């Protein structure tokens, strides 16, 4: 059995993952699972992947008064983010 990570180690893994230029939805799934397991908030990293298909988020960006919407190139899902 694999020894469990500490929360810091898990956070480190997540930071390294999002530092990559490219990732696949499969890798994203694993990372999200890791984050949930260790109750780590993805915070601003959530802007890096599509909520629906978990692929790397890139596409048309629309800025509204309170939100920013990024339409996923892969599945056309509108990812809404609060403007901060
Ligand atoms: Zn998508």
PDB file of the backbone (N, CA, C, O) and the ligand in Angstrom, with CONECT records:
HET     ZN  A 101       1
ATOM      1  N   UNK A   1       0.831  -1.201   0.000  1.00  0.00           N
ATOM      2  CA  UNK A   1       0.000   0.000   0.000  1.00  0.00           C
ATOM      3  C   UNK A   1       0.872   1.261   0.000  1.00  0.00           C
ATOM      4  O   UNK A   1       1.894   1.335   0.683  1.00  0.00           O
ATOM      5  N   UNK A   2       0.452   2.208  -0.757  1.00  0.00           N
ATOM      6  CA  UNK A   2       1.203   3.469  -0.798  1.00  0.00           C
ATOM      7  C   UNK A   2       1.020   4.220   0.516  1.00  0.00           C
ATOM      8  O   UNK A   2      -0.071   4.245   1.085  1.00  0.00           O
ATOM      9  N   UNK A   3       2.083   4.820   0.980  1.00  0.00           N
ATOM     10  CA  UNK A   3       1.937   5.600   2.203  1.00  0.00           C
ATOM     11  C   UNK A   3       1.240   6.909   1.868  1.00  0.00           C
ATOM     12  O   UNK A   3       1.526   7.543   0.853  1.00  0.00           O
ATOM     13  N   UNK A   4       0.331   7.294   2.733  1.00  0.00           N
ATOM     14  CA  UNK A   4      -0.424   8.525   2.433  1.00  0.00           C
ATOM     15  C   UNK A   4       0.463   9.766   2.499  1.00  0.00           C
ATOM     16  O   UNK A   4       1.433   9.821   3.255  1.00  0.00           O
ATOM     17  N   UNK A   5       0.115  10.727   1.713  1.00  0.00           N
ATOM     18  CA  UNK A   5       0.861  11.984   1.702  1.00  0.00           C
ATOM     19  C   UNK A   5       0.395  12.862   2.850  1.00  0.00           C
ATOM     20  O   UNK A   5      -0.709  12.698   3.368  1.00  0.00           O
ATOM     21  N   UNK A   6       1.225  13.768   3.228  1.00  0.00           N
ATOM     22  CA  UNK A   6       0.759  14.793   4.151  1.00  0.00           C
ATOM     23  C   UNK A   6       0.030  15.841   3.313  1.00  0.00           C
ATOM     24  O   UNK A   6       0.150  15.866   2.088  1.00  0.00           O
ATOM     25  N   UNK A   7      -0.706  16.683   3.973  1.00  0.00           N
ATOM     26  CA  UNK A   7      -1.448  17.702   3.236  1.00  0.00           C
ATOM     27  C   UNK A   7      -0.496  18.618   2.446  1.00  0.00           C
ATOM     28  O   UNK A   7      -0.798  19.035   1.327  1.00  0.00           O
ATOM     29  N   UNK A   8       0.644  18.915   3.050  1.00  0.00           N
ATOM     30  CA  UNK A   8       1.637  19.756   2.373  1.00  0.00           C
ATOM     31  C   UNK A   8       2.191  19.095   1.119  1.00  0.00           C
ATOM     32  O   UNK A   8       2.384  19.745   0.091  1.00  0.00           O
ATOM     33  N   UNK A   9       2.442  17.797   1.217  1.00  0.00           N
ATOM     34  CA  UNK A   9       2.953  17.060   0.067  1.00  0.00           C
ATOM     35  C   UNK A   9       1.925  17.026  -1.056  1.00  0.00           C
ATOM     36  O   UNK A   9       2.261  17.150  -2.234  1.00  0.00           O
ATOM     37  N   UNK A  10       0.673  16.857  -0.667  1.00  0.00           N
ATOM     38  CA  UNK A  10      -0.402  16.841  -1.655  1.00  0.00           C
ATOM     39  C   UNK A  10      -0.510  18.208  -2.335  1.00  0.00           C
ATOM     40  O   UNK A  10      -0.671  18.295  -3.552  1.00  0.00           O
ATOM     41  N   UNK A  11      -0.422  19.256  -1.545  1.00  0.00           N
ATOM     42  CA  UNK A  11      -0.480  20.614  -2.097  1.00  0.00           C
ATOM     43  C   UNK A  11       0.673  20.860  -3.070  1.00  0.00           C
ATOM     44  O   UNK A  11       0.506  21.488  -4.116  1.00  0.00           O
ATOM     45  N   UNK A  12       1.834  20.351  -2.700  1.00  0.00           N
ATOM     46  CA  UNK A  12       3.023  20.474  -3.540  1.00  0.00           C
ATOM     47  C   UNK A  12       2.806  19.784  -4.889  1.00  0.00           C
ATOM     48  O   UNK A  12       3.161  20.319  -5.939  1.00  0.00           O
ATOM     49  N   UNK A  13       2.219  18.593  -4.839  1.00  0.00           N
ATOM     50  CA  UNK A  13       1.930  17.836  -6.059  1.00  0.00           C
ATOM     51  C   UNK A  13       0.984  18.620  -6.968  1.00  0.00           C
ATOM     52  O   UNK A  13       1.151  18.657  -8.187  1.00  0.00           O
ATOM     53  N   UNK A  14       0.000  19.236  -6.345  1.00  0.00           N
ATOM     54  CA  UNK A  14      -0.989  20.010  -7.096  1.00  0.00           C
ATOM     55  C   UNK A  14      -0.330  21.246  -7.717  1.00  0.00           C
ATOM     56  O   UNK A  14      -0.601  21.587  -8.868  1.00  0.00           O
ATOM     57  N   UNK A  15       0.526  21.906  -6.957  1.00  0.00           N
ATOM     58  CA  UNK A  15       1.241  23.068  -7.489  1.00  0.00           C
ATOM     59  C   UNK A  15       2.093  22.678  -8.698  1.00  0.00           C
ATOM     60  O   UNK A  15       2.118  23.379  -9.710  1.00  0.00           O
ATOM     61  N   UNK A  16       2.782  21.562  -8.573  1.00  0.00           N
ATOM     62  CA  UNK A  16       3.627  21.087  -9.672  1.00  0.00           C
ATOM     63  C   UNK A  16       2.786  20.758 -10.899  1.00  0.00           C
ATOM     64  O   UNK A  16       3.173  21.046 -12.032  1.00  0.00           O
ATOM     65  N   UNK A  17       1.631  20.151 -10.652  1.00  0.00           N
ATOM     66  CA  UNK A  17       0.754  19.786 -11.764  1.00  0.00           C
ATOM     67  C   UNK A  17       0.328  21.025 -12.552  1.00  0.00           C
ATOM     68  O   UNK A  17       0.381  21.036 -13.781  1.00  0.00           O
ATOM     69  N   UNK A  18      -0.088  22.055 -11.842  1.00  0.00           N
ATOM     70  CA  UNK A  18      -0.581  23.242 -12.538  1.00  0.00           C
ATOM     71  C   UNK A  18       0.543  24.119 -13.097  1.00  0.00           C
ATOM     72  O   UNK A  18       0.295  25.046 -13.868  1.00  0.00           O
ATOM     73  N   UNK A  19       1.771  23.817 -12.700  1.00  0.00           N
ATOM     74  CA  UNK A  19       2.904  24.547 -13.259  1.00  0.00           C
ATOM     75  C   UNK A  19       3.230  24.041 -14.664  1.00  0.00           C
ATOM     76  O   UNK A  19       3.963  24.688 -15.412  1.00  0.00           O
ATOM     77  N   UNK A  20       2.683  22.893 -15.009  1.00  0.00           N
ATOM     78  CA  UNK A  20       2.931  22.327 -16.335  1.00  0.00           C
ATOM     79  C   UNK A  20       2.225  23.141 -17.417  1.00  0.00           C
ATOM     80  O   UNK A  20       1.197  23.773 -17.172  1.00  0.00           O
ATOM     81  N   UNK A  21       2.786  23.111 -18.585  1.00  0.00           N
ATOM     82  CA  UNK A  21       2.190  23.834 -19.708  1.00  0.00           C
ATOM     83  C   UNK A  21       0.971  23.100 -20.256  1.00  0.00           C
ATOM     84  O   UNK A  21      -0.004  23.714 -20.691  1.00  0.00           O
ATOM     85  N   UNK A  22       1.049  21.794 -20.225  1.00  0.00           N
ATOM     86  CA  UNK A  22      -0.033  20.992 -20.807  1.00  0.00           C
ATOM     87  C   UNK A  22      -0.418  19.860 -19.879  1.00  0.00           C
ATOM     88  O   UNK A  22       0.423  19.279 -19.193  1.00  0.00           O
ATOM     89  N   UNK A  23      -1.710  19.557 -19.873  1.00  0.00           N
ATOM     90  CA  UNK A  23      -2.153  18.374 -19.140  1.00  0.00           C
ATOM     91  C   UNK A  23      -3.376  17.778 -19.818  1.00  0.00           C
ATOM     92  O   UNK A  23      -4.063  18.446 -20.591  1.00  0.00           O
ATOM     93  N   UNK A  24      -3.632  16.532 -19.521  1.00  0.00           N
ATOM     94  CA  UNK A  24      -4.772  15.845 -20.129  1.00  0.00           C
ATOM     95  C   UNK A  24      -5.932  15.795 -19.125  1.00  0.00           C
ATOM     96  O   UNK A  24      -5.718  15.926 -17.919  1.00  0.00           O
ATOM     97  N   UNK A  25      -7.154  15.606 -19.626  1.00  0.00           N
ATOM     98  CA  UNK A  25      -8.306  15.514 -18.704  1.00  0.00           C
ATOM     99  C   UNK A  25      -8.131  14.389 -17.691  1.00  0.00           C
ATOM    100  O   UNK A  25      -8.588  14.492 -16.553  1.00  0.00           O
ATOM    101  N   UNK A  26      -7.470  13.317 -18.110  1.00  0.00           N
ATOM    102  CA  UNK A  26      -7.239  12.178 -17.221  1.00  0.00           C
ATOM    103  C   UNK A  26      -6.353  12.586 -16.035  1.00  0.00           C
ATOM    104  O   UNK A  26      -6.626  12.229 -14.889  1.00  0.00           O
ATOM    105  N   UNK A  27      -5.298  13.333 -16.330  1.00  0.00           N
ATOM    106  CA  UNK A  27      -4.400  13.820 -15.270  1.00  0.00           C
ATOM    107  C   UNK A  27      -5.130  14.798 -14.360  1.00  0.00           C
ATOM    108  O   UNK A  27      -4.931  14.823 -13.146  1.00  0.00           O
ATOM    109  N   UNK A  28      -5.977  15.597 -14.984  1.00  0.00           N
ATOM    110  CA  UNK A  28      -6.739  16.591 -14.229  1.00  0.00           C
ATOM    111  C   UNK A  28      -7.676  15.905 -13.245  1.00  0.00           C
ATOM    112  O   UNK A  28      -7.845  16.345 -12.108  1.00  0.00           O
ATOM    113  N   UNK A  29      -8.279  14.817 -13.712  1.00  0.00           N
ATOM    114  CA  UNK A  29      -9.202  14.048 -12.874  1.00  0.00           C
ATOM    115  C   UNK A  29      -8.483  13.564 -11.616  1.00  0.00           C
ATOM    116  O   UNK A  29      -9.001  13.676 -10.505  1.00  0.00           O
ATOM    117  N   UNK A  30      -7.290  13.027 -11.814  1.00  0.00           N
ATOM    118  CA  UNK A  30      -6.506  12.507 -10.693  1.00  0.00           C
ATOM    119  C   UNK A  30      -6.140  13.621  -9.725  1.00  0.00           C
ATOM    120  O   UNK A  30      -6.199  13.451  -8.507  1.00  0.00           O
ATOM    121  N   UNK A  31      -5.763  14.752 -10.282  1.00  0.00           N
ATOM    122  CA  UNK A  31      -5.355  15.878  -9.439  1.00  0.00           C
ATOM    123  C   UNK A  31      -6.538  16.410  -8.646  1.00  0.00           C
ATOM    124  O   UNK A  31      -6.408  16.766  -7.475  1.00  0.00           O
ATOM    125  N   UNK A  32      -7.696  16.458  -9.301  1.00  0.00           N
ATOM    126  CA  UNK A  32      -8.876  16.948  -8.598  1.00  0.00           C
ATOM    127  C   UNK A  32      -9.255  15.986  -7.468  1.00  0.00           C
ATOM    128  O   UNK A  32      -9.673  16.399  -6.386  1.00  0.00           O
ATOM    129  N   UNK A  33      -9.096  14.693  -7.757  1.00  0.00           N
ATOM    130  CA  UNK A  33      -9.410  13.695  -6.743  1.00  0.00           C
ATOM    131  C   UNK A  33      -8.478  13.852  -5.539  1.00  0.00           C
ATOM    132  O   UNK A  33      -8.894  13.759  -4.384  1.00  0.00           O
ATOM    133  N   UNK A  34      -7.213  14.091  -5.852  1.00  0.00           N
ATOM    134  CA  UNK A  34      -6.227  14.303  -4.802  1.00  0.00           C
ATOM    135  C   UNK A  34      -6.596  15.517  -3.948  1.00  0.00           C
ATOM    136  O   UNK A  34      -6.523  15.482  -2.720  1.00  0.00           O
ATOM    137  N   UNK A  35      -6.986  16.572  -4.623  1.00  0.00           N
ATOM    138  CA  UNK A  35      -7.357  17.805  -3.917  1.00  0.00           C
ATOM    139  C   UNK A  35      -8.555  17.559  -3.007  1.00  0.00           C
ATOM    140  O   UNK A  35      -8.600  18.051  -1.879  1.00  0.00           O
ATOM    141  N   UNK A  36      -9.520  16.799  -3.502  1.00  0.00           N
ATOM    142  CA  UNK A  36     -10.722  16.542  -2.709  1.00  0.00           C
ATOM    143  C   UNK A  36     -10.388  15.676  -1.501  1.00  0.00           C
ATOM    144  O   UNK A  36     -10.892  15.891  -0.398  1.00  0.00           O
ATOM    145  N   UNK A  37      -9.521  14.689  -1.739  1.00  0.00           N
ATOM    146  CA  UNK A  37      -9.137  13.777  -0.674  1.00  0.00           C
ATOM    147  C   UNK A  37      -8.472  14.526   0.479  1.00  0.00           C
ATOM    148  O   UNK A  37      -8.712  14.229   1.649  1.00  0.00           O
ATOM    149  N   UNK A  38      -7.647  15.484   0.137  1.00  0.00           N
ATOM    150  CA  UNK A  38      -6.926  16.235   1.158  1.00  0.00           C
ATOM    151  C   UNK A  38      -7.597  17.564   1.495  1.00  0.00           C
ATOM    152  O   UNK A  38      -7.038  18.406   2.198  1.00  0.00           O
ATOM    153  N   UNK A  39      -8.805  17.725   0.974  1.00  0.00           N
ATOM    154  CA  UNK A  39      -9.592  18.954   1.211  1.00  0.00           C
ATOM    155  C   UNK A  39      -8.782  20.218   0.891  1.00  0.00           C
ATOM    156  O   UNK A  39      -8.780  21.193   1.643  1.00  0.00           O
ATOM    157  N   UNK A  40      -8.101  20.157  -0.248  1.00  0.00           N
ATOM    158  CA  UNK A  40      -7.311  21.302  -0.690  1.00  0.00           C
ATOM    159  C   UNK A  40      -8.143  22.101  -1.684  1.00  0.00           C
ATOM    160  O   UNK A  40      -8.689  21.550  -2.640  1.00  0.00           O
ATOM    161  N   UNK A  41      -8.231  23.385  -1.449  1.00  0.00           N
ATOM    162  CA  UNK A  41      -8.994  24.226  -2.368  1.00  0.00           C
ATOM    163  C   UNK A  41      -8.140  24.545  -3.583  1.00  0.00           C
ATOM    164  O   UNK A  41      -6.975  24.921  -3.456  1.00  0.00           O
ATOM    165  N   UNK A  42      -8.728  24.392  -4.757  1.00  0.00           N
ATOM    166  CA  UNK A  42      -7.958  24.660  -5.966  1.00  0.00           C
ATOM    167  C   UNK A  42      -7.851  26.154  -6.259  1.00  0.00           C
ATOM    168  O   UNK A  42      -6.976  26.577  -7.014  1.00  0.00           O
ATOM    169  N   UNK A  43      -8.729  26.945  -5.672  1.00  0.00           N
ATOM    170  CA  UNK A  43      -8.631  28.394  -5.786  1.00  0.00           C
ATOM    171  C   UNK A  43      -8.506  28.889  -7.209  1.00  0.00           C
ATOM    172  O   UNK A  43      -9.341  28.584  -8.061  1.00  0.00           O
ATOM    173  N   UNK A  44      -7.455  29.656  -7.462  1.00  0.00           N
ATOM    174  CA  UNK A  44      -7.293  30.231  -8.798  1.00  0.00           C
ATOM    175  C   UNK A  44      -6.951  29.175  -9.847  1.00  0.00           C
ATOM    176  O   UNK A  44      -7.054  29.433 -11.046  1.00  0.00           O
ATOM    177  N   UNK A  45      -6.548  27.992  -9.399  1.00  0.00           N
ATOM    178  CA  UNK A  45      -6.254  26.918 -10.357  1.00  0.00           C
ATOM    179  C   UNK A  45      -7.510  26.455 -11.097  1.00  0.00           C
ATOM    180  O   UNK A  45      -7.425  25.857 -12.170  1.00  0.00           O
ATOM    181  N   UNK A  46      -8.665  26.736 -10.517  1.00  0.00           N
ATOM    182  CA  UNK A  46      -9.910  26.305 -11.169  1.00  0.00           C
ATOM    183  C   UNK A  46     -10.083  26.951 -12.534  1.00  0.00           C
ATOM    184  O   UNK A  46     -10.808  26.439 -13.387  1.00  0.00           O
ATOM    185  N   UNK A  47      -9.415  28.075 -12.734  1.00  0.00           N
ATOM    186  CA  UNK A  47      -9.513  28.747 -14.024  1.00  0.00           C
ATOM    187  C   UNK A  47      -8.719  28.028 -15.105  1.00  0.00           C
ATOM    188  O   UNK A  47      -8.808  28.372 -16.284  1.00  0.00           O
ATOM    189  N   UNK A  48      -7.957  27.048 -14.706  1.00  0.00           N
ATOM    190  CA  UNK A  48      -7.075  26.380 -15.674  1.00  0.00           C
ATOM    191  C   UNK A  48      -7.704  25.175 -16.345  1.00  0.00           C
ATOM    192  O   UNK A  48      -7.150  24.639 -17.305  1.00  0.00           O
ATOM    193  N   UNK A  49      -8.858  24.741 -15.850  1.00  0.00           N
ATOM    194  CA  UNK A  49      -9.477  23.578 -16.488  1.00  0.00           C
ATOM    195  C   UNK A  49     -10.981  23.753 -16.616  1.00  0.00           C
ATOM    196  O   UNK A  49     -11.603  24.484 -15.844  1.00  0.00           O
ATOM    197  N   UNK A  50     -11.558  23.074 -17.601  1.00  0.00           N
ATOM    198  CA  UNK A  50     -12.993  23.136 -17.831  1.00  0.00           C
ATOM    199  C   UNK A  50     -13.719  22.337 -16.762  1.00  0.00           C
ATOM    200  O   UNK A  50     -13.344  21.204 -16.460  1.00  0.00           O
ATOM    201  N   UNK A  51     -14.766  22.933 -16.189  1.00  0.00           N
ATOM    202  CA  UNK A  51     -15.525  22.278 -15.133  1.00  0.00           C
ATOM    203  C   UNK A  51     -16.216  21.021 -15.628  1.00  0.00           C
ATOM    204  O   UNK A  51     -16.442  20.080 -14.867  1.00  0.00           O
ATOM    205  N   UNK A  52     -16.549  21.015 -16.913  1.00  0.00           N
ATOM    206  CA  UNK A  52     -17.340  19.910 -17.423  1.00  0.00           C
ATOM    207  C   UNK A  52     -16.479  18.743 -17.926  1.00  0.00           C
ATOM    208  O   UNK A  52     -16.648  17.602 -17.497  1.00  0.00           O
ATOM    209  N   UNK A  53     -15.562  19.048 -18.835  1.00  0.00           N
ATOM    210  CA  UNK A  53     -14.810  17.948 -19.444  1.00  0.00           C
ATOM    211  C   UNK A  53     -13.395  17.825 -18.878  1.00  0.00           C
ATOM    212  O   UNK A  53     -12.656  16.914 -19.252  1.00  0.00           O
ATOM    213  N   UNK A  54     -13.018  18.724 -17.990  1.00  0.00           N
ATOM    214  CA  UNK A  54     -11.723  18.696 -17.310  1.00  0.00           C
ATOM    215  C   UNK A  54     -10.516  18.851 -18.229  1.00  0.00           C
ATOM    216  O   UNK A  54      -9.384  18.580 -17.829  1.00  0.00           O
ATOM    217  N   UNK A  55     -10.762  19.283 -19.445  1.00  0.00           N
ATOM    218  CA  UNK A  55      -9.613  19.524 -20.301  1.00  0.00           C
ATOM    219  C   UNK A  55      -9.044  20.901 -19.978  1.00  0.00           C
ATOM    220  O   UNK A  55      -9.673  21.709 -19.295  1.00  0.00           O
ATOM    221  N   UNK A  56      -7.869  21.140 -20.473  1.00  0.00           N
ATOM    222  CA  UNK A  56      -7.206  22.414 -20.235  1.00  0.00           C
ATOM    223  C   UNK A  56      -8.072  23.521 -20.824  1.00  0.00           C
ATOM    224  O   UNK A  56      -8.471  23.463 -21.987  1.00  0.00           O
ATOM    225  N   UNK A  57      -8.350  24.510 -20.022  1.00  0.00           N
ATOM    226  CA  UNK A  57      -9.303  25.518 -20.461  1.00  0.00           C
ATOM    227  C   UNK A  57      -8.666  26.609 -21.311  1.00  0.00           C
ATOM    228  O   UNK A  57      -7.804  27.366 -20.867  1.00  0.00           O
ATOM    229  N   UNK A  58      -9.124  26.649 -22.528  1.00  0.00           N
ATOM    230  CA  UNK A  58      -8.754  27.765 -23.382  1.00  0.00           C
ATOM    231  C   UNK A  58      -9.902  27.972 -24.350  1.00  0.00           C
ATOM    232  O   UNK A  58     -10.598  27.025 -24.714  1.00  0.00           O
ATOM    233  N   UNK A  59     -10.089  29.172 -24.750  1.00  0.00           N
ATOM    234  CA  UNK A  59     -11.210  29.456 -25.627  1.00  0.00           C
ATOM    235  C   UNK A  59     -11.585  30.905 -25.523  1.00  0.00           C
ATOM    236  O   UNK A  59     -10.829  31.732 -25.014  1.00  0.00           O
ATOM    237  N   UNK A  60     -12.784  31.202 -26.023  1.00  0.00           N
ATOM    238  CA  UNK A  60     -13.228  32.591 -26.015  1.00  0.00           C
ATOM    239  C   UNK A  60     -13.528  33.053 -24.599  1.00  0.00           C
ATOM    240  O   UNK A  60     -14.160  32.343 -23.818  1.00  0.00           O
ATOM    241  N   UNK A  61     -13.072  34.233 -24.290  1.00  0.00           N
ATOM    242  CA  UNK A  61     -13.317  34.814 -22.980  1.00  0.00           C
ATOM    243  C   UNK A  61     -14.266  35.982 -23.132  1.00  0.00           C
ATOM    244  O   UNK A  61     -14.069  36.847 -23.985  1.00  0.00           O
ATOM    245  N   UNK A  62     -15.285  36.008 -22.313  1.00  0.00           N
ATOM    246  CA  UNK A  62     -16.185  37.157 -22.286  1.00  0.00           C
ATOM    247  C   UNK A  62     -16.161  37.751 -20.902  1.00  0.00           C
ATOM    248  O   UNK A  62     -16.282  37.034 -19.909  1.00  0.00           O
ATOM    249  N   UNK A  63     -16.007  39.032 -20.829  1.00  0.00           N
ATOM    250  CA  UNK A  63     -15.987  39.704 -19.534  1.00  0.00           C
ATOM    251  C   UNK A  63     -17.318  40.410 -19.329  1.00  0.00           C
ATOM    252  O   UNK A  63     -17.711  41.269 -20.118  1.00  0.00           O
ATOM    253  N   UNK A  64     -17.998  40.038 -18.268  1.00  0.00           N
ATOM    254  CA  UNK A  64     -19.236  40.707 -17.902  1.00  0.00           C
ATOM    255  C   UNK A  64     -18.941  41.569 -16.672  1.00  0.00           C
ATOM    256  O   UNK A  64     -17.811  41.620 -16.185  1.00  0.00           O
ATOM    257  N   UNK A  65     -19.976  42.237 -16.187  1.00  0.00           N
ATOM    258  CA  UNK A  65     -19.756  43.138 -15.056  1.00  0.00           C
ATOM    259  C   UNK A  65     -19.175  42.423 -13.839  1.00  0.00           C
ATOM    260  O   UNK A  65     -18.216  42.884 -13.220  1.00  0.00           O
ATOM    261  N   UNK A  66     -19.772  41.310 -13.525  1.00  0.00           N
ATOM    262  CA  UNK A  66     -19.338  40.626 -12.307  1.00  0.00           C
ATOM    263  C   UNK A  66     -18.627  39.306 -12.575  1.00  0.00           C
ATOM    264  O   UNK A  66     -17.976  38.745 -11.693  1.00  0.00           O
ATOM    265  N   UNK A  67     -18.760  38.821 -13.804  1.00  0.00           N
ATOM    266  CA  UNK A  67     -18.193  37.516 -14.109  1.00  0.00           C
ATOM    267  C   UNK A  67     -17.368  37.522 -15.378  1.00  0.00           C
ATOM    268  O   UNK A  67     -17.477  38.405 -16.229  1.00  0.00           O
ATOM    269  N   UNK A  68     -16.548  36.507 -15.464  1.00  0.00           N
ATOM    270  CA  UNK A  68     -15.794  36.264 -16.677  1.00  0.00           C
ATOM    271  C   UNK A  68     -16.231  34.885 -17.151  1.00  0.00           C
ATOM    272  O   UNK A  68     -16.303  33.946 -16.357  1.00  0.00           O
ATOM    273  N   UNK A  69     -16.518  34.762 -18.418  1.00  0.00           N
ATOM    274  CA  UNK A  69     -16.933  33.478 -18.938  1.00  0.00           C
ATOM    275  C   UNK A  69     -15.901  32.984 -19.945  1.00  0.00           C
ATOM    276  O   UNK A  69     -15.525  33.713 -20.863  1.00  0.00           O
ATOM    277  N   UNK A  70     -15.457  31.783 -19.780  1.00  0.00           N
ATOM    278  CA  UNK A  70     -14.564  31.192 -20.769  1.00  0.00           C
ATOM    279  C   UNK A  70     -15.277  29.986 -21.373  1.00  0.00           C
ATOM    280  O   UNK A  70     -15.641  29.043 -20.670  1.00  0.00           O
ATOM    281  N   UNK A  71     -15.469  30.034 -22.680  1.00  0.00           N
ATOM    282  CA  UNK A  71     -16.142  28.936 -23.358  1.00  0.00           C
ATOM    283  C   UNK A  71     -15.108  27.898 -23.745  1.00  0.00           C
ATOM    284  O   UNK A  71     -14.148  28.186 -24.460  1.00  0.00           O
ATOM    285  N   UNK A  72     -15.322  26.688 -23.259  1.00  0.00           N
ATOM    286  CA  UNK A  72     -14.365  25.606 -23.496  1.00  0.00           C
ATOM    287  C   UNK A  72     -14.319  25.251 -24.979  1.00  0.00           C
ATOM    288  O   UNK A  72     -15.350  25.028 -25.615  1.00  0.00           O
ATOM    289  N   UNK A  73     -13.120  25.203 -25.505  1.00  0.00           N
ATOM    290  CA  UNK A  73     -12.930  24.855 -26.918  1.00  0.00           C
ATOM    291  C   UNK A  73     -13.325  23.409 -27.190  1.00  0.00           C
ATOM    292  O   UNK A  73     -13.734  23.055 -28.296  1.00  0.00           O
ATOM    293  N   UNK A  74     -13.196  22.612 -26.192  1.00  0.00           N
ATOM    294  CA  UNK A  74     -13.404  21.185 -26.343  1.00  0.00           C
ATOM    295  C   UNK A  74     -14.877  20.782 -26.301  1.00  0.00           C
ATOM    296  O   UNK A  74     -15.324  19.996 -27.137  1.00  0.00           O
ATOM    297  N   UNK A  75     -15.645  21.314 -25.330  1.00  0.00           N
ATOM    298  CA  UNK A  75     -17.033  20.875 -25.170  1.00  0.00           C
ATOM    299  C   UNK A  75     -18.037  22.022 -25.224  1.00  0.00           C
ATOM    300  O   UNK A  75     -19.239  21.791 -25.094  1.00  0.00           O
ATOM    301  N   UNK A  76     -17.568  23.247 -25.411  1.00  0.00           N
ATOM    302  CA  UNK A  76     -18.424  24.425 -25.480  1.00  0.00           C
ATOM    303  C   UNK A  76     -19.147  24.784 -24.195  1.00  0.00           C
ATOM    304  O   UNK A  76     -20.092  25.573 -24.204  1.00  0.00           O
ATOM    305  N   UNK A  77     -18.704  24.209 -23.102  1.00  0.00           N
ATOM    306  CA  UNK A  77     -19.297  24.548 -21.816  1.00  0.00           C
ATOM    307  C   UNK A  77     -18.829  25.936 -21.392  1.00  0.00           C
ATOM    308  O   UNK A  77     -17.653  26.275 -21.527  1.00  0.00           O
ATOM    309  N   UNK A  78     -19.768  26.739 -20.874  1.00  0.00           N
ATOM    310  CA  UNK A  78     -19.404  28.069 -20.409  1.00  0.00           C
ATOM    311  C   UNK A  78     -18.933  28.007 -18.960  1.00  0.00           C
ATOM    312  O   UNK A  78     -19.715  27.733 -18.049  1.00  0.00           O
ATOM    313  N   UNK A  79     -17.673  28.259 -18.768  1.00  0.00           N
ATOM    314  CA  UNK A  79     -17.113  28.273 -17.417  1.00  0.00           C
ATOM    315  C   UNK A  79     -17.175  29.695 -16.882  1.00  0.00           C
ATOM    316  O   UNK A  79     -16.567  30.615 -17.431  1.00  0.00           O
ATOM    317  N   UNK A  80     -17.921  29.850 -15.802  1.00  0.00           N
ATOM    318  CA  UNK A  80     -18.112  31.179 -15.235  1.00  0.00           C
ATOM    319  C   UNK A  80     -17.184  31.391 -14.056  1.00  0.00           C
ATOM    320  O   UNK A  80     -17.038  30.516 -13.202  1.00  0.00           O
ATOM    321  N   UNK A  81     -16.567  32.541 -14.015  1.00  0.00           N
ATOM    322  CA  UNK A  81     -15.724  32.869 -12.875  1.00  0.00           C
ATOM    323  C   UNK A  81     -16.075  34.244 -12.362  1.00  0.00           C
ATOM    324  O   UNK A  81     -16.350  35.162 -13.134  1.00  0.00           O
ATOM    325  N   UNK A  82     -16.063  34.371 -11.074  1.00  0.00           N
ATOM    326  CA  UNK A  82     -16.261  35.696 -10.498  1.00  0.00           C
ATOM    327  C   UNK A  82     -15.025  36.527 -10.784  1.00  0.00           C
ATOM    328  O   UNK A  82     -13.901  36.029 -10.708  1.00  0.00           O
ATOM    329  N   UNK A  83     -15.229  37.767 -11.107  1.00  0.00           N
ATOM    330  CA  UNK A  83     -14.084  38.642 -11.281  1.00  0.00           C
ATOM    331  C   UNK A  83     -13.528  38.987  -9.916  1.00  0.00           C
ATOM    332  O   UNK A  83     -14.268  39.344  -8.998  1.00  0.00           O
ATOM    333  N   UNK A  84     -12.237  38.878  -9.796  1.00  0.00           N
ATOM    334  CA  UNK A  84     -11.655  39.211  -8.488  1.00  0.00           C
ATOM    335  C   UNK A  84     -10.804  40.454  -8.594  1.00  0.00           C
ATOM    336  O   UNK A  84     -10.228  40.894  -7.599  1.00  0.00           O
TER     337      UNK A  84
HETATM  338 ZN    ZN A 101     -14.935  21.483 -21.625  1.00  0.00          ZN
END
